[in-house]
Amino acid sequence: MKKNVLVGIGIAVAIVAALLSLGAWLYSGSGSVYYYTQIDNSKISEGKPRNGVVDLQGGMSYSYTLPAYNEKGVEKEITFGASRELREDAFLKLTLSPVRGVVEWSEVQYEELPEAVQAHYET
């Protein structure tokens, strides 16, 4: 009986350690992929009050939903937040985490876009 309890505790500890490791891996951004998009301010929406509380999407008062392309040129519609209205027609590189969605974005120049992405945009 004592042996069964020790085995059970060992299994529980192993499961908890595995779950913590998986959570840390997902939160760290490992497995992230990059997408590229161009800002279109006609597709912006502002956080609107709901029951007197503004939904700021984690501190982001603006939300964009835009078509974006991975390095192979495959399209995906992506929603991400910004604390301000972004520059019209700017190109962005989005870092997309498997669980958390867009975790980072940065402005890039047209020349920095992969060729498969450049084919979707005019200069």
C-alpha positions as protocol buffer text, in pm:
chain_id: "A"
residue {
  index: 1
  type: MET
  ca { x: 0 y: 0 z: 0 }
}
residue {
  index: 2
  type: LYS
  ca { x: 280 y: 242 z: 88 }
}
residue {
  index: 3
  type: LYS
  ca { x: 447 y: 159 z: -244 }
}
residue {
  index: 4
  type: ASN
  ca { x: 126 y: 243 z: -436 }
}
residue {
  index: 5
  type: VAL
  ca { x: 105 y: 583 z: -265 }
}
residue {
  index: 6
  type: LEU
  ca { x: 467 y: 660 z: -356 }
}
residue {
  index: 7
  type: VAL
  ca { x: 406 y: 556 z: -719 }
}
residue {
  index: 8
  type: GLY
  ca { x: 94 y: 774 z: -731 }
}
residue {
  index: 9
  type: ILE
  ca { x: 283 y: 1073 z: -592 }
}
residue {
  index: 10
  type: GLY
  ca { x: 565 y: 1017 z: -844 }
}
residue {
  index: 11
  type: ILE
  ca { x: 317 y: 1008 z: -1133 }
}
residue {
  index: 12
  type: ALA
  ca { x: 142 y: 1323 z: -1008 }
}
residue {
  index: 13
  type: VAL
  ca { x: 475 y: 1508 z: -980 }
}
residue {
  index: 14
  type: ALA
  ca { x: 572 y: 1398 z: -1332 }
}
residue {
  index: 15
  type: ILE
  ca { x: 239 y: 1518 z: -1475 }
}
residue {
  index: 16
  type: VAL
  ca { x: 266 y: 1856 z: -1302 }
}
residue {
  index: 17
  type: ALA
  ca { x: 625 y: 1899 z: -1423 }
}
residue {
  index: 18
  type: ALA
  ca { x: 523 y: 1812 z: -1780 }
}
residue {
  index: 19
  type: LEU
  ca { x: 233 y: 2060 z: -1772 }
}
residue {
  index: 20
  type: LEU
  ca { x: 453 y: 2336 z: -1632 }
}
residue {
  index: 21
  type: SER
  ca { x: 716 y: 2271 z: -1898 }
}
residue {
  index: 22
  type: LEU
  ca { x: 455 y: 2279 z: -2174 }
}
residue {
  index: 23
  type: GLY
  ca { x: 308 y: 2603 z: -2037 }
}
residue {
  index: 24
  type: ALA
  ca { x: 653 y: 2765 z: -2019 }
}
residue {
  index: 25
  type: TRP
  ca { x: 731 y: 2654 z: -2375 }
}
residue {
  index: 26
  type: LEU
  ca { x: 404 y: 2795 z: -2511 }
}
residue {
  index: 27
  type: TYR
  ca { x: 435 y: 3119 z: -2315 }
}
residue {
  index: 28
  type: SER
  ca { x: 796 y: 3174 z: -2424 }
}
residue {
  index: 29
  type: GLY
  ca { x: 691 y: 3207 z: -2787 }
}
residue {
  index: 30
  type: SER
  ca { x: 865 y: 2892 z: -2904 }
}
residue {
  index: 31
  type: GLY
  ca { x: 698 y: 2758 z: -3213 }
}
residue {
  index: 32
  type: SER
  ca { x: 608 y: 3109 z: -3327 }
}
residue {
  index: 33
  type: VAL
  ca { x: 568 y: 3183 z: -3696 }
}
residue {
  index: 34
  type: TYR
  ca { x: 590 y: 3511 z: -3885 }
}
residue {
  index: 35
  type: TYR
  ca { x: 320 y: 3670 z: -4097 }
}
residue {
  index: 36
  type: TYR
  ca { x: 336 y: 3994 z: -4293 }
}
residue {
  index: 37
  type: THR
  ca { x: 58 y: 4243 z: -4351 }
}
residue {
  index: 38
  type: GLN
  ca { x: -5 y: 4597 z: -4472 }
}
residue {
  index: 39
  type: ILE
  ca { x: -196 y: 4847 z: -4260 }
}
residue {
  index: 40
  type: ASP
  ca { x: -538 y: 4949 z: -4385 }
}
residue {
  index: 41
  type: ASN
  ca { x: -690 y: 5195 z: -4138 }
}
residue {
  index: 42
  type: SER
  ca { x: -1037 y: 5140 z: -4283 }
}
residue {
  index: 43
  type: LYS
  ca { x: -1022 y: 4798 z: -4106 }
}
residue {
  index: 44
  type: ILE
  ca { x: -954 y: 4939 z: -3760 }
}
residue {
  index: 45
  type: SER
  ca { x: -1193 y: 4923 z: -3468 }
}
residue {
  index: 46
  type: GLU
  ca { x: -1167 y: 5104 z: -3135 }
}
residue {
  index: 47
  type: GLY
  ca { x: -1238 y: 4946 z: -2798 }
}
residue {
  index: 48
  type: LYS
  ca { x: -1597 y: 5027 z: -2715 }
}
residue {
  index: 49
  type: PRO
  ca { x: -1747 y: 5052 z: -2367 }
}
residue {
  index: 50
  type: ARG
  ca { x: -1941 y: 4745 z: -2259 }
}
residue {
  index: 51
  type: ASN
  ca { x: -2139 y: 4786 z: -1937 }
}
residue {
  index: 52
  type: GLY
  ca { x: -1933 y: 5096 z: -1862 }
}
residue {
  index: 53
  type: VAL
  ca { x: -1599 y: 4918 z: -1907 }
}
residue {
  index: 54
  type: VAL
  ca { x: -1379 y: 4964 z: -2213 }
}
residue {
  index: 55
  type: ASP
  ca { x: -1245 y: 4634 z: -2349 }
}
residue {
  index: 56
  type: LEU
  ca { x: -884 y: 4725 z: -2426 }
}
residue {
  index: 57
  type: GLN
  ca { x: -761 y: 4380 z: -2538 }
}
residue {
  index: 58
  type: GLY
  ca { x: -472 y: 4368 z: -2296 }
}
residue {
  index: 59
  type: GLY
  ca { x: -404 y: 4743 z: -2300 }
}
residue {
  index: 60
  type: MET
  ca { x: -458 y: 4781 z: -2673 }
}
residue {
  index: 61
  type: SER
  ca { x: -727 y: 5035 z: -2757 }
}
residue {
  index: 62
  type: TYR
  ca { x: -728 y: 4964 z: -3133 }
}
residue {
  index: 63
  type: SER
  ca { x: -787 y: 4635 z: -3308 }
}
residue {
  index: 64
  type: TYR
  ca { x: -694 y: 4544 z: -3665 }
}
residue {
  index: 65
  type: THR
  ca { x: -823 y: 4245 z: -3861 }
}
residue {
  index: 66
  type: LEU
  ca { x: -620 y: 4216 z: -4180 }
}
residue {
  index: 67
  type: PRO
  ca { x: -514 y: 3957 z: -4435 }
}
residue {
  index: 68
  type: ALA
  ca { x: -158 y: 3845 z: -4365 }
}
residue {
  index: 69
  type: TYR
  ca { x: 82 y: 3613 z: -4546 }
}
residue {
  index: 70
  type: ASN
  ca { x: 342 y: 3370 z: -4416 }
}
residue {
  index: 71
  type: GLU
  ca { x: 685 y: 3333 z: -4575 }
}
residue {
  index: 72
  type: LYS
  ca { x: 540 y: 3097 z: -4837 }
}
residue {
  index: 73
  type: GLY
  ca { x: 267 y: 3344 z: -4933 }
}
residue {
  index: 74
  type: VAL
  ca { x: -20 y: 3154 z: -4769 }
}
residue {
  index: 75
  type: GLU
  ca { x: -295 y: 3393 z: -4657 }
}
residue {
  index: 76
  type: LYS
  ca { x: -455 y: 3401 z: -4314 }
}
residue {
  index: 77
  type: GLU
  ca { x: -682 y: 3664 z: -4159 }
}
residue {
  index: 78
  type: ILE
  ca { x: -523 y: 3784 z: -3835 }
}
residue {
  index: 79
  type: THR
  ca { x: -652 y: 4012 z: -3561 }
}
residue {
  index: 80
  type: PHE
  ca { x: -408 y: 4205 z: -3344 }
}
residue {
  index: 81
  type: GLY
  ca { x: -411 y: 4507 z: -3117 }
}
residue {
  index: 82
  type: ALA
  ca { x: -226 y: 4837 z: -3110 }
}
residue {
  index: 83
  type: SER
  ca { x: -217 y: 5119 z: -2859 }
}
residue {
  index: 84
  type: ARG
  ca { x: -247 y: 5377 z: -3137 }
}
residue {
  index: 85
  type: GLU
  ca { x: -361 y: 5406 z: -3496 }
}
residue {
  index: 86
  type: LEU
  ca { x: -81 y: 5275 z: -3715 }
}
residue {
  index: 87
  type: ARG
  ca { x: 67 y: 5442 z: -4023 }
}
residue {
  index: 88
  type: GLU
  ca { x: -148 y: 5382 z: -4333 }
}
residue {
  index: 89
  type: ASP
  ca { x: 9 y: 5137 z: -4583 }
}
residue {
  index: 90
  type: ALA
  ca { x: 294 y: 5044 z: -4345 }
}
residue {
  index: 91
  type: PHE
  ca { x: 415 y: 4685 z: -4371 }
}
residue {
  index: 92
  type: LEU
  ca { x: 427 y: 4485 z: -4048 }
}
residue {
  index: 93
  type: LYS
  ca { x: 598 y: 4164 z: -3948 }
}
residue {
  index: 94
  type: LEU
  ca { x: 371 y: 3984 z: -3700 }
}
residue {
  index: 95
  type: THR
  ca { x: 502 y: 3722 z: -3458 }
}
residue {
  index: 96
  type: LEU
  ca { x: 222 y: 3470 z: -3412 }
}
residue {
  index: 97
  type: SER
  ca { x: 234 y: 3228 z: -3119 }
}
residue {
  index: 98
  type: PRO
  ca { x: 35 y: 2902 z: -3145 }
}
residue {
  index: 99
  type: VAL
  ca { x: -171 y: 2974 z: -2831 }
}
residue {
  index: 100
  type: ARG
  ca { x: -143 y: 3346 z: -2759 }
}
residue {
  index: 101
  type: GLY
  ca { x: -193 y: 3483 z: -3111 }
}
residue {
  index: 102
  type: VAL
  ca { x: 5 y: 3793 z: -3212 }
}
residue {
  index: 103
  type: VAL
  ca { x: 265 y: 3852 z: -2942 }
}
residue {
  index: 104
  type: GLU
  ca { x: 472 y: 4113 z: -3124 }
}
residue {
  index: 105
  type: TRP
  ca { x: 471 y: 4327 z: -3437 }
}
residue {
  index: 106
  type: SER
  ca { x: 725 y: 4554 z: -3596 }
}
residue {
  index: 107
  type: GLU
  ca { x: 723 y: 4778 z: -3902 }
}
residue {
  index: 108
  type: VAL
  ca { x: 935 y: 4655 z: -4194 }
}
residue {
  index: 109
  type: GLN
  ca { x: 1019 y: 4790 z: -4538 }
}
residue {
  index: 110
  type: TYR
  ca { x: 881 y: 4638 z: -4858 }
}
residue {
  index: 111
  type: GLU
  ca { x: 1229 y: 4511 z: -4948 }
}
residue {
  index: 112
  type: GLU
  ca { x: 1238 y: 4310 z: -4623 }
}
residue {
  index: 113
  type: LEU
  ca { x: 926 y: 4112 z: -4715 }
}
residue {
  index: 114
  type: PRO
  ca { x: 980 y: 3758 z: -4846 }
}
residue {
  index: 115
  type: GLU
  ca { x: 935 y: 3736 z: -5226 }
}
residue {
  index: 116
  type: ALA
  ca { x: 619 y: 3526 z: -5188 }
}
residue {
  index: 117
  type: VAL
  ca { x: 469 y: 3804 z: -4974 }
}
residue {
  index: 118
  type: GLN
  ca { x: 585 y: 4086 z: -5203 }
}
residue {
  index: 119
  type: ALA
  ca { x: 382 y: 3925 z: -5484 }
}
residue {
  index: 120
  type: HIS
  ca { x: 63 y: 4015 z: -5292 }
}
residue {
  index: 121
  type: TYR
  ca { x: 147 y: 4386 z: -5258 }
}
residue {
  index: 122
  type: GLU
  ca { x: 227 y: 4670 z: -5492 }
}
residue {
  index: 123
  type: THR
  ca { x: 515 y: 4904 z: -5409 }
}
